[in-house]
Amino acid sequence: MKDTANFVHWFRSAAPYIHGFRGKTFVIAFGGELVADGGFVQLAHDVNLLNSLGVRLVLVHGVRPQVEARLNENGTAIRYVNGLRVTDDAALACVKEAAGTVRVEIEALLSLGLANTPMAGAGIRVASGNFVTAQPLGVRDGTDLLHTGEVRKIDAAAIRRRLDQHDIVLLSPIGYSPTGEIFNLSLEDVATQAAVELAADKLIFLMNTEGVPDKGRTIHNALTVNEARQVLDKAKKLPEDVTYYLPCAIAACTQGVKRAHLISRHRDGALLSELFTREGVGTLITPAPLETLRSATIDDVGGILGLIEPLERDGILVRRSRELLEMEVERFLVLESDGVIAGCVALYPFPEEQAAELACLAVSQEYRGRGFGDLLLAEAEKRGKKAGFRKLFVLTTRTEHWFEERGFVDSSPDHLPKSKQALYNYKRKSKVLQKSL
């Protein structure tokens, strides 16, 4: 019963994401290791689920381990220059063979439709082809990279036509030139350029590590583009795959892609956990901060009620009707996180005493521990000071210590503004605290 309750709670909480993702374009990139070690089977199940929810999907696969295996089998020398493969004729033959084999394996797994499996009734259609035009990288550090190239153009219009027909588009790390040449490309280059040209809503890299490492064993849950650049500049040592994918995530987000995600390929269900939970399991890269502090509007009333009603039921806040809240909504500030109202606070002015009441300071349970309460308090103090108030006061029954730790001092009902004293509820016996601005 507990597992069932948890599932129902999660499924309900996923509803906003399901609504928000329908019709959106996601580019999902993964290395050839995911196919080589059998991990694509689980990913295929998650891709099928996203496809069934109306997400427009572009998959980009790599082939590095498959190419390495073929080169070793043939006894061909493996050459790299600053992480770039020198693709001679023998290596190109291995690239073509590996790309064709991996593409067919992926298409086969996406074609599964066995009963009693997550793929039952899927009916997925996969489209692949010459969507990528490439050009040679040329000579780097004195070495001719031969058939190693870079993306010159993505045929976004052709890809969109396939997506409009509900196909999943599969891109291999191979590009073609107008003269008929074939070039070996990196999967991160193909994925990034495809996401940019399609103005994708998300670019997702599945990699060996859990995300971008923070201090200790933790990872960054979310980074802005500027913060991600600082990580690259200041970090003494980063995992190899992070050095590949993080710059691509930054480049994509600075060229119109709304979100980039770096998640582990080793965690079963990481894609779904990252997309359908607020905390995620990897690192999210965004062009700007996810959190926005702003004045509330009438459209925020529902979100504010969702925050304060549980506190009202517990007797922490005084009950307010929706009608009263609609009348007083201009008194409120809200903290919005990725489109969700995560916190609120209200300021009620008492101009004759040059004072303001701080009320309805609330943060959603899912967002506690991130300092959102301090952000709301600081903004309320800033606006109160700008409005000419000399002090703030607050009435509380449960959070006295929290306010005292932030500079509020104990007071009494006798020190409240006269009009507020007349409304003071002596049965409730709220603590009165105040702070000079």
Secondary structure, DSSP 8 states (H G I E B T S, - for coil): -HHHHHHHHHHHHTHHHHHHHTT-EEEEEE-THHHHTTTHHHHHHHHHHHHHTT-EEEEEE--HHHHHHHHHHHT----EETTEE-B-HHHHHHHHHHHHHHHHHHHHHHT---TTSTTTT----EE-SS-EEEEE--EETTEE-BTBEEEEEE-HHHHHHHHHTT-EEEE-SEEE-TTS-EEE--HHHHHHHHHHHTT-SEEEEEESSSSSB-STT-B-SEEEHHHHHHHHHH-S---HHHHHHHHHHHHHHTTT--EEEEEESSSTTHHHHHHHSSS-SSEEEESS-SEEEEE--GGGHHHHHHHHHHHHHTTSS----HHHHHHHGGGEEEEEETTEEEEEEEEEEEGGGTEEEEEEEEE-GGGTTSSHHHHHHHHHHHHHHHTT--EEEEEESS-HHHHHTTT-EE--GGGS-HHHHTT--TTTT-EEEEEE-
